[in-house]
């Protein structure tokens, strides 16, 4: 009973913490701002008798809010301003869309295509595009009786500026909120990554499932890192040096390094299983260490800006020292011991030691050290790591092709909107624009996301409709409806990114209660809301299946190619640095960033492929093999990268250079196959390289007569280096060879 009570207490505590974190989140803050931006003009307008102006202001505020997403405040501001400009233009045009249906439908299609096509300029542009689509669709919902079209458009723009003012005020009040939230997410994602890596080294673990989790998590981490780079580096560019921002940038650098070392593995898992079959206790010890690192990062995430809550690292150090002693005992307790196994353990231990140092550095940085003790990152170097978006108008021309996913999506959405509006008018639905609203909200360039959104939208609408019906039977009070309508909208906006099904439920509640204030026939409103949602979801599914479908198997080859090419550049930087030594050039870390980013893009592309219909998942198993092998290749590169950055290394031998060249040639041939430029000499080259790699590694054992019983520390360090570097070169060649064999056989769309 006590155990059950304890579990219940922990569950309640965890849920309470989640609630607190949600209430402090930027999503919830934004939802509150939107709620104020919408309700305040309406309340004032009702009091003063300017209801139409109030509606226009509220529409403008609501339509300009989508581009207010995570990122630098400068980019947010530009995004909101561009949204305002677009919704003003669309509102002005929308005021003149009083045509016969046969003419209005094609005009609606052209406008939908033009607005959707803006998304070729990237993610934030897609949100600006969404604002324009909202303005277009909802122009059917409101007919200004007292305002001229230009006046209505003017007040819509004013409403957008009103929202920007509120967003700016909130940013001034809480300038660190977004950075801290993203850093908290970074700690938690990195902690999760470390925990999965800890599970992976277990001999009985389900490695395929865990590897799949890592691939998915990699994409989330990369997205988080990209946003943090933009905020931490772009803000420094625009506002000069900030001690707070500079410290957080240093923390972020440690997190990036921790991720690289977490991905790195000094030896492959099968080798670890083979060498440590008789010593399972070491695996358990390393798992405990990784789990404790994960726990430390979670505790740091909970501490936030409170330096007093930052956890001590005593337990982490104790676990590390215990493993170090155990490994020392392995060497000293037996005359005939597995020296190669010892070197492997020693290398693995040193990797974890570097991880502990990174975690300690984060704790030190968060404990408010004297700024004079810090070495800040130069602005000129830092800004090279920010991914810039190409806004060249030539992109509009280059994407006018069925090879472009955005072009196909814009065309598909335009046709779907025309069909949806035609159905709504033909069957004389109460609000035909609800069908259009459903279409622009759930339709996405990929089939999988559209299918998921359709399902969640339908479920959320049905749940919301059922709840709204129950409340309508209980009360008919318009003030209650007003409070519930605004409250539901706030909750919907705050849940939109986290749980779309829940957001759809609150959206339905909000729409129903707001309409309940205007129209007495609430149950009819609910009925048409459900019917329109079902029709919109049905049209979107049919459109995705039959109108210029964008199946992932047709495009995933490009993602694989980019990832392999990025790994090849990273390999080249590692080889160059190992040969030349000296200070680490910025190009090295840039190559690492691109390799990790392209790997996460590939993981996301494969995830989308698994969501396509089974008949469209061509060569899924082989492609999955390529994705996993590519991820493993990057893991091996990360091992080499981490080692040569953190340890003094000997002069590169000719064998090292030759091995690197052979691996690079394999990658070159893989790219040739992916680009469909097959070379008949590939098989001969592979055989020649096989002969080189067939040479056995020296056996590092105490039975080796060339190895003295007592090894000098300097010589032992050289043995460690030789073991890790040669092991990784063999592994890299083996992986690249397998990738070459698969890429030669797989037929892409």
LOLODO-340010 format. One record per residue (C-alpha): x, y, z; residue in three letters. Coordinates in steps of 0.2 Angstrom, whole numbers, plus 5000, padded with zeros to 4 digits. Layout:
BEGIN
XYZALA ...
This chain:
BEGIN
500050005000UNK 501450125004UNK 502250084988UNK 500650124979UNK 500450284989UNK 502250334984UNK 501950304965UNK 500350404966UNK 501350554975UNK 502650544961UNK 501350544948UNK 500450694955UNK 502150784957UNK 502650744939UNK 500950804932UNK 501050964943UNK 502850994936UNK 502150974918UNK 500751094922UNK 501951224929UNK 503151204914UNK 501651214902UNK 501051374910UNK 502751454908UNK 502951394890UNK 503051524876UNK 501651434867UNK 500451474882UNK 501151654883UNK 500751674865UNK 499051604867UNK 498751734881UNK 499351874870UNK 498251814856UNK 496751804868UNK 497051984874UNK 497352044856UNK 495651964851UNK 494552004866UNK 495052184870UNK 494552264854UNK 492952164854UNK 492552224872UNK 492952404868UNK 492052394851UNK 490452334860UNK 490552474873UNK 490752614860UNK 489652534846UNK 491052504834UNK 490852314832UNK 491452304814UNK 493052394817UNK 493252284832UNK 493052124822UNK 494252194809UNK 495552224822UNK 495352054830UNK 495451964813UNK 497052064809UNK 497852014826UNK 497351834824UNK 497951814806UNK 499651894810UNK 500051784825UNK 500551614816UNK 502251684811UNK 502651724830UNK 503651564832UNK 505251514841UNK 506751614834UNK 507651774835UNK 506551924839UNK 507152014824UNK 506551874813UNK 504851864822UNK 504552044819UNK 504952034801UNK 503851884800UNK 502351974808UNK 502652134797UNK 502652024781UNK 501051934788UNK 500252104791UNK 500652164773UNK 499952004765UNK 498351994775UNK 498052184771UNK 498252144752UNK 497151984754UNK 495852074764UNK 495752204751UNK 495552084737UNK 494351974747UNK 493152124748UNK 492952124730UNK 492651934728UNK 490751954725UNK 490651854709UNK 489551714702UNK 490151544709UNK 490651494692UNK 491951634691UNK 492351644709UNK 492951464711UNK 494451484698UNK 494851654706UNK 494951564723UNK 496051434716UNK 497251554708UNK 497351654724UNK 497551494735UNK 499051434724UNK 499851604724UNK 499751624743UNK 500351444746UNK 501751464734UNK 502651584746UNK 503151434756UNK 504651404744UNK 505551534755UNK 505651424770UNK 504751384786UNK 504351554792UNK 503751604775UNK 502551454775UNK 501851524791UNK 501651694783UNK 500751604769UNK 499651524781UNK 499151694788UNK 498651744770UNK 497651584768UNK 496751624784UNK 496351794778UNK 495751734761UNK 494551594768UNK 493851704783UNK 493451844771UNK 491951734767UNK 491451734785UNK 491251924787UNK 490452054776UNK 490752234781UNK 489152334780UNK 489752504787UNK 491552494782UNK 492252514764UNK 493352384758UNK 494952494760UNK 494352534777UNK 494152354782UNK 495852314775UNK 496652464785UNK 495952404801UNK 496452224798UNK 498252294796UNK 498052394812UNK 497552244821UNK 499152154815UNK 500152304822UNK 499152284838UNK 499652104840UNK 501552154836UNK 501452284850UNK 500852154862UNK 502152034857UNK 503552164858UNK 502952214876UNK 502952034881UNK 504752014874UNK 505352164884UNK 504552094900UNK 505251914898UNK 506651924886UNK 507451764892UNK 505951654892UNK 506151584875UNK 507951554877UNK 507751464894UNK 506351354887UNK 507351304872UNK 508851264883UNK 507751164894UNK 507151064879UNK 508951044874UNK 509450974891UNK 507950854891UNK 508250794873UNK 510150764876UNK 509750674893UNK 508550564883UNK 509850534870UNK 511150484883UNK 509850364891UNK 509550274875UNK 511450264872UNK 511550184889UNK 510250054884UNK 511050024868UNK 512649954875UNK 511749824885UNK 512049644876UNK 510149594877UNK 509449764872UNK 508249784857UNK 509549874847UNK 508449894831UNK 507049984841UNK 508250084851UNK 509150134835UNK 507550194827UNK 507150294843UNK 508850384841UNK 508550424823UNK 506850504828UNK 507650594842UNK 509150654831UNK 507950754821UNK 507150834836UNK 508850884843UNK 509450964827UNK 507851064826UNK 508051124843UNK 509951164840UNK 509551264824UNK 508251374833UNK 509451404848UNK 510851454836UNK 509751574828UNK 509251654844UNK 510951654853UNK 511951704838UNK 510751824829UNK 510251914845UNK 512151954848UNK 512352014830UNK 510852134832UNK 511052194850UNK 512952184853UNK 513752074867UNK 512552014881UNK 513351924895UNK 511851824897UNK 511751774879UNK 513551744878UNK 513551624893UNK 512051534886UNK 512951514869UNK 514451434879UNK 513151314887UNK 512451274870UNK 514251234863UNK 514451114878UNK 512751034873UNK 513251014855UNK 514850934861UNK 513950814873UNK 512850754858UNK 514350724847UNK 515150624861UNK 513550534865UNK 513350484847UNK 515250424846UNK 515650254851UNK 517450194852UNK 517050014846UNK 515549934837UNK 514249844848UNK 514549674842UNK 516449694846UNK 515949754863UNK 514849604866UNK 516249484860UNK 517649564870UNK 516549594886UNK 515649424886UNK 516549374902UNK 516349544910UNK 514549604910UNK 514849704926UNK 515749834916UNK 514349854904UNK 513149884919UNK 514350004926UNK 514450104910UNK 512550104909UNK 512450174927UNK 513650314922UNK 512650364907UNK 511050354916UNK 511750464930UNK 512350594916UNK 510550594909UNK 509850624927UNK 511050764930UNK 510450854914UNK 508650834919UNK 509050904935UNK 509951054927UNK 508351074916UNK 507251084931UNK 508451214940UNK 508251334925UNK 509051504930UNK 509051464949UNK 510951434952UNK 510551364969UNK 509551224962UNK 510951164950UNK 511350984956UNK 513050934963UNK 514050814953UNK 514650704968UNK 513750554963UNK 514250564945UNK 516050574951UNK 515850434962UNK 515150314949UNK 516550374937UNK 517950334950UNK 517250164954UNK 517250114935UNK 519050184934UNK 519650074949UNK 518749924941UNK 519649944925UNK 521349974934UNK 521049804943UNK 520649714927UNK 522449764921UNK 523349734938UNK 522449574944UNK 522849454930UNK 524449414922UNK 523549344906UNK 522149474902UNK 521349534887UNK 522449694883UNK 521349744868UNK 519849734879UNK 520749844892UNK 521149974879UNK 519349974873UNK 518750004890UNK 520050134893UNK 519550224878UNK 517650214882UNK 518050274900UNK 518950424893UNK 517550474882UNK 516350474897UNK 517650574907UNK 517550714893UNK 515650704895UNK 515750734914UNK 516850884910UNK 515650954898UNK 514250934911UNK 515351014925UNK 515651154913UNK 513851184910UNK 513551184929UNK 514951314931UNK 514251424917UNK 512551424925UNK 513251464942UNK 513551644937UNK 515451644936UNK 516451804934UNK 516351864916UNK 518151894916UNK 518451704918UNK 517551664902UNK 518251654885UNK 516851714873UNK 516551654856UNK 516951784842UNK 515451854833UNK 516251824816UNK 516551644820UNK 514851614828UNK 513851684814UNK 514551564802UNK 513551424811UNK 511851504808UNK 510851424793UNK 510351574782UNK 508751564771UNK 508851604753UNK 507551744749UNK 508151764731UNK 506551794720UNK 507351674707UNK 506751534719UNK 504951564713UNK 505451524695UNK 506551374700UNK 505151294709UNK 503951304695UNK 504151124692UNK 503250964697UNK 504950914705UNK 504651044718UNK 503550984733UNK 502951154737UNK 502351184719UNK 501351024719UNK 500651064737UNK 500151234731UNK 499351164716UNK 498451024725UNK 497851144739UNK 497151254726UNK 496151114717UNK 495551054734UNK 494951224739UNK 493951244723UNK 493151074725UNK 492751104743UNK 491951274740UNK 491051204726UNK 490251064736UNK 489851194750UNK 488951304738UNK 488051164729UNK 487351084744UNK 486951254752UNK 487951224768UNK 487751344782UNK 489651394782UNK 490551334766UNK 492151414771UNK 492251294786UNK 492751164773UNK 494051274766UNK 494751314784UNK 494851124787UNK 495851104771UNK 497151244774UNK 497451184792UNK 497651004789UNK 498350994771UNK 500250974771UNK 501550934758UNK 501750754764UNK 500450624764UNK 500850554782UNK 500650724791UNK 499050764781UNK 498350594786UNK 498850614804UNK 498150784805UNK 496450734796UNK 496250594809UNK 496650704824UNK 495550844817UNK 494050724815UNK 494250654832UNK 494550824840UNK 493050894831UNK 491850754837UNK 492450764855UNK 492350954855UNK 490550944847UNK 490050814860UNK 490650924874UNK 489851084867UNK 488150994865UNK 488250944883UNK 488651124889UNK 487251194878UNK 485951084886UNK 486551144903UNK 486651334900UNK 486051464888UNK 487051604896UNK 487951714883UNK 489251774895UNK 489651594899UNK 489851554881UNK 490951714879UNK 492151654893UNK 492151474887UNK 492451534869UNK 493951644873UNK 494651514885UNK 494451374873UNK 495351484859UNK 496851514871UNK 496951334876UNK 496851284857UNK 498251404852UNK 499351344867UNK 499151154862UNK 499351174843UNK 501151124842UNK 501150994856UNK 499450904854UNK 498450934838UNK 497050824843UNK 496750914859UNK 496951084850UNK 495651034837UNK 494450994852UNK 494651164859UNK 494551244842UNK 492851164840UNK 492351224857UNK 492951404853UNK 492051414836UNK 490451344843UNK 490351454858UNK 490751614848UNK 489451564836UNK 488251534850UNK 488351714855UNK 487851774838UNK 486651634832UNK 485251544843UNK 485251384834UNK 486851314842UNK 486551134839UNK 486351164820UNK 488051254821UNK 488851104829UNK 488050984816UNK 488751084801UNK 490451104810UNK 490650914811UNK 489950884793UNK 491151024786UNK 492650944795UNK 492250774788UNK 492050834771UNK 493650944772UNK 494650794779UNK 493950674765UNK 494450804751UNK 496150824758UNK 496450634759UNK 495850604741UNK 496850754735UNK 498450684743UNK 498150514735UNK 497750564717UNK 498250744714UNK 500150744710UNK 500550644725UNK 502250674734UNK 502850504739UNK 504350504750UNK 505250354740UNK 505350474725UNK 506350604735UNK 507250514748UNK 508750474737UNK 509150664738UNK 509150654757UNK 510350504757UNK 511450584744UNK 511550754755UNK 511950654771UNK 513250544763UNK 514050704755UNK 514050794772UNK 514850644780UNK 516150634766UNK 516650824770UNK 516650784789UNK 517850634785UNK 518950744775UNK 519050874789UNK 519450744802UNK 520850674791UNK 521650844787UNK 521550884806UNK 522350724811UNK 523750754799UNK 524050934802UNK 523650954821UNK 523651134828UNK 522151234832UNK 520451164827UNK 519851264812UNK 518051334811UNK 517751224795UNK 517951074806UNK 516451114817UNK 515451174802UNK 515751014793UNK 515150924809UNK 513651034810UNK 513150994792UNK 513350814794UNK 512250804810UNK 510950914801UNK 510850814785UNK 510750654796UNK 509250724805UNK 508450774788UNK 508750604782UNK 507950534798UNK 506450644796UNK 506250594777UNK 506250414782UNK 505050434795UNK 503850524782UNK 504150374771UNK 503550254784UNK 501950354785UNK 501550334766UNK 500350194760UNK 501150024761UNK 501150014742UNK 502150174741UNK 503550114753UNK 504650044740UNK 506249964745UNK 505850014763UNK 507049884771UNK 508549924760UNK 508250114763UNK 508150084781UNK 509749984781UNK 510550134771UNK 509850264784UNK 510550154799UNK 512250124791UNK 512350314787UNK 511950354805UNK 513250224811UNK 514550294799UNK 514250464807UNK 514350384824UNK 516150324820UNK 516650484813UNK 516050564829UNK 517150444838UNK 518750494828UNK 518250674829UNK 518050674848UNK 519650574851UNK 520750684840UNK 520050844848UNK 520350794866UNK 521950694865UNK 523750724859UNK 523950614843UNK 525550544835UNK 526050584817UNK 524850514804UNK 525550354796UNK 525450314777UNK 524250174782UNK 523050304790UNK 523150414774UNK 522850264762UNK 521450194773UNK 520650374773UNK 520750384754UNK 519950204752UNK 518450254763UNK 518250414754UNK 518250324737UNK 516850214743UNK 515850364748UNK 516250444731UNK 515550284722UNK 514050284733UNK 513650464727UNK 513950404709UNK 512650264711UNK 511450384719UNK 511650504705UNK 511450364693UNK 513150374686UNK 513750194687UNK 515550154685UNK 516149984679UNK 517749994688UNK 516950004705UNK 516949814709UNK 518849804705UNK 519249954716UNK 518249884731UNK 519249714729UNK 520849804729UNK 520349904745UNK 519749744753UNK 521549674752UNK 522149824761UNK 520949804775UNK 521149614776UNK 522749644785UNK 522549594803UNK 522649724817UNK 524049694829UNK 523449584844UNK 523649694860UNK 523849554873UNK 525049524887UNK 525649364878UNK 526349474864UNK 528249464866UNK 528449634859UNK 527449704873UNK 528349724890UNK 527449674906UNK 527449854913UNK 526949974899UNK 527550154900UNK 526150274901UNK 526650364885UNK 526750204876UNK 525150144883UNK 524350304876UNK 525050264859UNK 524250094860UNK 522550174865UNK 522650284850UNK 523250144838UNK 521750034844UNK 520450164842UNK 521050244826UNK 521350074817UNK 519650004824UNK 518750154817UNK 519550154800UNK 519149964798UNK 517350004804UNK 517150154793UNK 517750054778UNK 516549904782UNK 515050024784UNK 515450114768UNK 515649954758UNK 513949894764UNK 513250054759UNK 514050044742UNK 513349864740UNK 511549924745UNK 511550084734UNK 512049984719UNK 510549874720UNK 509149994727UNK 508050064713UNK 507450234719UNK 505850324712UNK 
